[in-house]
Amino acid sequence: MEEFKEWSNDNKKAKSVRGGAISSLVWTLTILIYLLLSFWTGAWYITWILFLVAVCIEAVVTLVFRIRELR
């Protein structure tokens, strides 16, 4: 029984680390693209919309990974 609990905890930690890594990647790319586009175009007033798009992308990616975990 102890082995199962240990395996279960390790499995949960691995999923948490994977989710955190994906989230970090999405937000790092979002900030990079935001800064590049904003400096390149000078359109600071509209490029902030990228952050709204990033929230949607992160939600979709999280949903996909949760669906895959349930299978």
The first five atom37 places (N, CA, C, CB, O) and aatype in JSON, in Angstrom:
{
  "aatype": [12, 6, 6, 13, 11, 6, 17, 15, 2, 3, 2, 11, 11, 0, 11, 15, 19, 1, 7, 7, 0, 9, 15, 15, 10, 19, 17, 16, 10, 16, 9, 10, 9, 18, 10, 10, 10, 15, 13, 17, 16, 7, 0, 17, 18, 9, 16, 17, 9, 10, 13, 10, 19, 0, 19, 4, 9, 6, 0, 19, 19, 16, 10, 19, 13, 1, 9, 1, 6, 10, 1],
  "atom_mask": [
    [1, 1, 1, 1, 1],
    [1, 1, 1, 1, 1],
    [1, 1, 1, 1, 1],
    [1, 1, 1, 1, 1],
    [1, 1, 1, 1, 1],
    [1, 1, 1, 1, 1],
    [1, 1, 1, 1, 1],
    [1, 1, 1, 1, 1],
    [1, 1, 1, 1, 1],
    [1, 1, 1, 1, 1],
    [1, 1, 1, 1, 1],
    [1, 1, 1, 1, 1],
    [1, 1, 1, 1, 1],
    [1, 1, 1, 1, 1],
    [1, 1, 1, 1, 1],
    [1, 1, 1, 1, 1],
    [1, 1, 1, 1, 1],
    [1, 1, 1, 1, 1],
    [1, 1, 1, 0, 1],
    [1, 1, 1, 0, 1],
    [1, 1, 1, 1, 1],
    [1, 1, 1, 1, 1],
    [1, 1, 1, 1, 1],
    [1, 1, 1, 1, 1],
    [1, 1, 1, 1, 1],
    [1, 1, 1, 1, 1],
    [1, 1, 1, 1, 1],
    [1, 1, 1, 1, 1],
    [1, 1, 1, 1, 1],
    [1, 1, 1, 1, 1],
    [1, 1, 1, 1, 1],
    [1, 1, 1, 1, 1],
    [1, 1, 1, 1, 1],
    [1, 1, 1, 1, 1],
    [1, 1, 1, 1, 1],
    [1, 1, 1, 1, 1],
    [1, 1, 1, 1, 1],
    [1, 1, 1, 1, 1],
    [1, 1, 1, 1, 1],
    [1, 1, 1, 1, 1],
    [1, 1, 1, 1, 1],
    [1, 1, 1, 0, 1],
    [1, 1, 1, 1, 1],
    [1, 1, 1, 1, 1],
    [1, 1, 1, 1, 1],
    [1, 1, 1, 1, 1],
    [1, 1, 1, 1, 1],
    [1, 1, 1, 1, 1],
    [1, 1, 1, 1, 1],
    [1, 1, 1, 1, 1],
    [1, 1, 1, 1, 1],
    [1, 1, 1, 1, 1],
    [1, 1, 1, 1, 1],
    [1, 1, 1, 1, 1],
    [1, 1, 1, 1, 1],
    [1, 1, 1, 1, 1],
    [1, 1, 1, 1, 1],
    [1, 1, 1, 1, 1],
    [1, 1, 1, 1, 1],
    [1, 1, 1, 1, 1],
    [1, 1, 1, 1, 1],
    [1, 1, 1, 1, 1],
    [1, 1, 1, 1, 1],
    [1, 1, 1, 1, 1],
    [1, 1, 1, 1, 1],
    [1, 1, 1, 1, 1],
    [1, 1, 1, 1, 1],
    [1, 1, 1, 1, 1],
    [1, 1, 1, 1, 1],
    [1, 1, 1, 1, 1],
    [1, 1, 1, 1, 1]
  ],
  "atom_positions": [
    [[0.82, -1.19, 0.0], [0.0, 0.0, 0.0], [0.87, 1.26, 0.0], [-0.93, 0.0, 1.2], [0.55, 2.22, -0.69]],
    [[1.93, 1.25, 0.75], [2.83, 2.41, 0.82], [3.45, 2.7, -0.54], [3.92, 2.17, 1.86], [3.64, 3.86, -0.91]],
    [[3.77, 1.65, -1.27], [4.38, 1.84, -2.59], [3.42, 2.54, -3.53], [4.8, 0.48, -3.18], [3.82, 3.39, -4.32]],
    [[2.13, 2.18, -3.45], [1.13, 2.81, -4.31], [0.99, 4.29, -3.96], [-0.22, 2.11, -4.16], [0.91, 5.13, -4.86]],
    [[0.96, 4.61, -2.68], [0.85, 6.01, -2.27], [2.05, 6.81, -2.76], [0.74, 6.11, -0.73], [1.9, 7.94, -3.23]],
    [[3.22, 6.23, -2.66], [4.43, 6.91, -3.13], [4.38, 7.11, -4.64], [5.68, 6.11, -2.74], [4.72, 8.18, -5.14]],
    [[3.95, 6.07, -5.36], [3.84, 6.17, -6.82], [2.82, 7.22, -7.21], [3.45, 4.81, -7.43], [3.05, 8.0, -8.13]],
    [[1.69, 7.25, -6.5], [0.63, 8.22, -6.78], [1.12, 9.65, -6.55], [-0.6, 7.94, -5.91], [0.84, 10.53, -7.37]],
    [[1.83, 9.88, -5.47], [2.36, 11.21, -5.18], [3.38, 11.64, -6.23], [3.0, 11.25, -3.79], [3.38, 12.79, -6.66]],
    [[4.25, 10.72, -6.64], [5.24, 11.03, -7.67], [4.57, 11.36, -8.99], [6.21, 9.85, -7.85], [5.01, 12.26, -9.7]],
    [[3.51, 10.64, -9.31], [2.78, 10.87, -10.55], [2.13, 12.25, -10.54], [1.72, 9.77, -10.76], [2.16, 12.96, -11.55]],
    [[1.54, 12.63, -9.42], [0.91, 13.95, -9.3], [1.95, 15.06, -9.42], [0.16, 14.07, -7.97], [1.69, 16.09, -10.04]],
    [[3.11, 14.86, -8.81], [4.17, 15.87, -8.88], [4.66, 16.04, -10.31], [5.34, 15.48, -7.97], [4.91, 17.16, -10.74]],
    [[4.79, 14.95, -11.05], [5.25, 15.01, -12.44], [4.25, 15.79, -13.29], [5.45, 13.6, -13.01], [4.66, 16.58, -14.15]],
    [[2.96, 15.56, -13.08], [1.93, 16.28, -13.84], [1.96, 17.77, -13.49], [0.54, 15.7, -13.55], [1.79, 18.62, -14.37]],
    [[2.18, 18.08, -12.22], [2.24, 19.47, -11.79], [3.44, 20.18, -12.41], [2.3, 19.55, -10.26], [3.33, 21.33, -12.84]],
    [[4.57, 19.52, -12.44], [5.78, 20.1, -13.03], [5.57, 20.33, -14.52], [7.01, 19.19, -12.78], [5.96, 21.38, -15.04]],
    [[4.97, 19.36, -15.2], [4.72, 19.48, -16.64], [3.79, 20.67, -16.92], [4.12, 18.18, -17.19], [4.04, 21.45, -17.84]],
    [[2.73, 20.8, -16.13], [1.79, 21.9, -16.32], [2.45, 23.25, -16.07], [0.0, 0.0, 0.0], [2.19, 24.22, -16.79]],
    [[3.29, 23.31, -15.05], [4.0, 24.56, -14.76], [4.98, 24.93, -15.85], [0.0, 0.0, 0.0], [5.14, 26.11, -16.17]],
    [[5.63, 23.93, -16.42], [6.58, 24.19, -17.5], [5.87, 24.71, -18.74], [7.37, 22.91, -17.84], [6.35, 25.62, -19.41]],
    [[4.72, 24.13, -19.04], [3.96, 24.58, -20.21], [3.45, 26.0, -20.0], [2.78, 23.62, -20.49], [3.53, 26.82, -20.91]],
    [[2.95, 26.28, -18.82], [2.47, 27.62, -18.51], [3.6, 28.64, -18.61], [1.85, 27.66, -17.11], [3.41, 29.73, -19.15]],
    [[4.75, 28.3, -18.09], [5.9, 29.2, -18.17], [6.3, 29.46, -19.61], [7.09, 28.63, -17.4], [6.64, 30.59, -19.97]],
    [[6.28, 28.43, -20.42], [6.62, 28.57, -21.83], [5.64, 29.49, -22.55], [6.66, 27.21, -22.51], [6.04, 30.37, -23.31]],
    [[4.35, 29.28, -22.31], [3.32, 30.12, -22.95], [3.51, 31.58, -22.58], [1.9, 29.65, -22.55], [3.46, 32.45, -23.45]],
    [[3.73, 31.87, -21.3], [3.84, 33.26, -20.87], [5.16, 33.9, -21.28], [3.67, 33.34, -19.38], [5.21, 35.09, -21.56]],
    [[6.22, 33.12, -21.32], [7.5, 33.66, -21.79], [7.4, 34.03, -23.26], [8.64, 32.63, -21.58], [7.85, 35.11, -23.67]],
    [[6.82, 33.15, -24.06], [6.64, 33.45, -25.49], [5.7, 34.64, -25.69], [6.1, 32.22, -26.23], [5.92, 35.47, -26.58]],
    [[4.67, 34.72, -24.88], [3.72, 35.83, -24.99], [4.42, 37.17, -24.74], [2.56, 35.65, -24.0], [4.24, 38.11, -25.51]],
    [[5.2, 37.24, -23.69], [5.9, 38.49, -23.37], [6.92, 38.83, -24.46], [6.61, 38.39, -22.01], [7.05, 39.99, -24.84]],
    [[7.63, 37.83, -24.94], [8.6, 38.05, -26.01], [7.93, 38.58, -27.27], [9.35, 36.75, -26.32], [8.39, 39.57, -27.85]],
    [[6.85, 37.94, -27.68], [6.12, 38.39, -28.88], [5.54, 39.78, -28.66], [5.0, 37.39, -29.24], [5.58, 40.62, -29.56]],
    [[4.99, 40.03, -27.47], [4.42, 41.34, -27.16], [5.47, 42.45, -27.28], [3.83, 41.33, -25.75], [5.23, 43.47, -27.91]],
    [[6.62, 42.23, -26.67], [7.66, 43.25, -26.73], [8.18, 43.45, -28.15], [8.81, 42.88, -25.8], [8.37, 44.58, -28.59]],
    [[8.41, 42.35, -28.85], [8.9, 42.47, -30.23], [7.91, 43.22, -31.11], [9.17, 41.08, -30.82], [8.29, 44.14, -31.83]],
    [[6.64, 42.83, -31.06], [5.63, 43.5, -31.88], [5.45, 44.96, -31.48], [4.3, 42.76, -31.77], [5.31, 45.83, -32.33]],
    [[5.44, 45.22, -30.18], [5.21, 46.58, -29.71], [6.35, 47.52, -30.1], [5.03, 46.59, -28.2], [6.11, 48.64, -30.54]],
    [[7.59, 47.07, -29.93], [8.72, 47.91, -30.32], [8.8, 48.06, -31.84], [10.03, 47.34, -29.78], [9.12, 49.13, -32.35]],
    [[8.5, 46.98, -32.55], [8.61, 47.0, -34.01], [7.55, 47.89, -34.64], [8.5, 45.58, -34.57], [7.84, 48.65, -35.56]],
    [[6.3, 47.79, -34.15], [5.2, 48.54, -34.76], [4.92, 49.86, -34.04], [3.95, 47.7, -34.77], [4.37, 50.78, -34.64]],
    [[5.29, 49.95, -32.77], [4.97, 51.15, -32.0], [3.5, 51.2, -31.61], [0.0, 0.0, 0.0], [3.02, 52.23, -31.12]],
    [[2.79, 50.1, -31.81], [1.35, 50.05, -31.54], [1.08, 49.49, -30.14], [0.63, 49.2, -32.6], [0.41, 48.47, -29.99]],
    [[1.61, 50.16, -29.14], [1.47, 49.7, -27.77], [0.0, 49.68, -27.34], [2.27, 50.58, -26.82], [-0.38, 48.89, -26.48]],
    [[-0.8, 50.53, -27.93], [-2.2, 50.66, -27.54], [-3.05, 49.46, -27.95], [-2.78, 51.91, -28.15], [-4.14, 49.28, -27.42]],
    [[-2.58, 48.63, -28.87], [-3.38, 47.5, -29.34], [-2.71, 46.15, -29.09], [-3.67, 47.65, -30.81], [-3.4, 45.13, -29.0]],
    [[-1.39, 46.12, -28.96], [-0.71, 44.83, -28.84], [-0.94, 44.15, -27.5], [0.77, 45.03, -29.05], [-0.61, 42.97, -27.34]],
    [[-1.5, 44.85, -26.52], [-1.81, 44.23, -25.24], [-2.84, 43.12, -25.39], [-2.31, 45.28, -24.25], [-2.98, 42.28, -24.5]],
    [[-3.56, 43.12, -26.51], [-4.57, 42.09, -26.76], [-3.91, 40.7, -26.82], [-5.32, 42.38, -28.08], [-4.58, 39.69, -26.62]],
    [[-2.62, 40.66, -27.1], [-1.9, 39.38, -27.1], [-2.04, 38.66, -25.76], [-0.41, 39.61, -27.42], [-2.07, 37.43, -25.73]],
    [[-2.13, 39.4, -24.68], [-2.26, 38.77, -23.37], [-3.62, 38.08, -23.23], [-2.09, 39.81, -22.26], [-3.71, 37.03, -22.59]],
    [[-4.66, 38.64, -23.83], [-5.96, 37.98, -23.83], [-5.92, 36.69, -24.65], [-7.05, 38.93, -24.37], [-6.51, 35.68, -24.27]],
    [[-5.22, 36.75, -25.77], [-5.06, 35.57, -26.61], [-4.27, 34.5, -25.85], [-4.35, 35.92, -27.94], [-4.59, 33.31, -25.94]],
    [[-3.25, 34.91, -25.13], [-2.43, 33.96, -24.37], [-3.24, 33.26, -23.28], [-1.24, 34.68, -23.73], [-3.03, 32.07, -23.03]],
    [[-4.15, 33.97, -22.65], [-5.01, 33.34, -21.64], [-5.84, 32.23, -22.29], [-5.94, 34.39, -20.97], [-5.98, 31.15, -21.73]],
    [[-6.38, 32.52, -23.46], [-7.17, 31.51, -24.18], [-6.31, 30.32, -24.59], [-7.83, 32.12, -25.42], [-6.73, 29.17, -24.45]],
    [[-5.12, 30.59, -25.09], [-4.22, 29.51, -25.49], [-3.85, 28.64, -24.29], [-2.94, 30.08, -26.14], [-3.86, 27.41, -24.39]],
    [[-3.54, 29.27, -23.17], [-3.18, 28.5, -21.98], [-4.35, 27.64, -21.51], [-2.73, 29.43, -20.86], [-4.16, 26.5, -21.09]],
    [[-5.57, 28.18, -21.57], [-6.74, 27.41, -21.16], [-6.95, 26.2, -22.07], [-7.99, 28.3, -21.17], [-7.27, 25.11, -21.58]],
    [[-6.78, 26.39, -23.37], [-6.94, 25.28, -24.31], [-5.88, 24.21, -24.08], [-6.88, 25.79, -25.76], [-6.19, 23.02, -24.05]],
    [[-4.64, 24.63, -23.91], [-3.55, 23.67, -23.69], [-3.77, 22.91, -22.38], [-2.18, 24.4, -23.66], [-3.57, 21.69, -22.34]],
    [[-4.18, 23.6, -21.34], [-4.47, 22.94, -20.06], [-5.6, 21.94, -20.21], [-4.81, 23.98, -18.99], [-5.54, 20.84, -19.67]],
    [[-6.64, 22.32, -20.94], [-7.77, 21.43, -21.16], [-7.34, 20.18, -21.93], [-8.87, 22.16, -21.93], [-7.75, 19.07, -21.58]],
    [[-6.53, 20.35, -22.95], [-6.06, 19.21, -23.73], [-5.26, 18.25, -22.85], [-5.19, 19.69, -24.91], [-5.46, 17.04, -22.92]],
    [[-4.38, 18.77, -22.03], [-3.58, 17.9, -21.16], [-4.44, 17.21, -20.11], [-2.49, 18.7, -20.48], [-4.17, 16.05, -19.77]],
    [[-5.44, 17.88, -19.59], [-6.32, 17.23, -18.61], [-7.15, 16.12, -19.26], [-7.25, 18.26, -17.95], [-7.37, 15.07, -18.65]],
    [[-7.6, 16.35, -20.47], [-8.35, 15.31, -21.19], [-7.46, 14.11, -21.45], [-8.91, 15.86, -22.52], [-7.9, 12.97, -21.31]],
    [[-6.21, 14.36, -21.83], [-5.28, 13.26, -22.07], [-4.99, 12.47, -20.8], [-3.97, 13.79, -22.66], [-4.79, 11.26, -20.85]],
    [[-4.96, 13.15, -19.66], [-4.71, 12.47, -18.39], [-5.86, 11.56, -18.0], [-4.48, 13.5, -17.28], [-5.65, 10.52, -17.38]],
    [[-7.08, 11.93, -18.37], [-8.24, 11.13, -18.01], [-8.35, 9.85, -18.83], [-9.5, 11.95, -18.18], [-9.02, 8.91, -18.43]],
    [[-7.7, 9.81, -19.96], [-7.76, 8.62, -20.82], [-6.82, 7.57, -20.38], [-7.47, 8.97, -22.24], [-6.76, 6.5, -21.0]]
  ]
}
